[in-house]
């Protein structure tokens, strides 16, 4: 199923951590914490219309095509800014359906959409993960969400991020998340989630 090189790469990467259920306050106007794993599963259950079929045989190219699609079609709008006539002053994680309908979303909305389109486009489940953590900004450090992809090209992780540090290059021309220049941008991962298995 997986090449020996891929199996070796999995050793010592903290995979068990990615499969644990993560609880996070994804709606700050509600007192409860929610399972991010269950939220992502719910998102995968409701594929919105208008998402093209991404079926490039080269998985590395397919993931970058998905990233480019989200960057082109979804405008970055934070939860604190005006959205379609209403104002949200709270954290609110949108489903892909909401993001495609509004054509706007902040970092986690875009990362969730990229993650889900990758899953719907049959990208290997072990090679795509949803991540939240700290990134470097002009004013210091800020919380952020992005998607990471384990490339066939060199078996290294790449940020697929349409909201913070967008890179439209294909994998051989991109910098992996582990290079010094990228690790100075993406500082600390709070959690990373990889949902294994088919779409429910």
Beta strands, then each sheet from edge to edge (+ up, - down):
strand 1: 23-24
strand 2: 34-35
strand 3: 75-76
strand 4: 82-83
strand 5: 86-87
strand 6: 104-105
strand 7: 128-137
strand 8: 140-150
strand 9: 157-160
strand 10: 186-193
sheet 1: 1+ 2-
sheet 2: 3+ 6+
sheet 3: 4+ 5-
sheet 4: 9+ 8- 7+ 10-
end
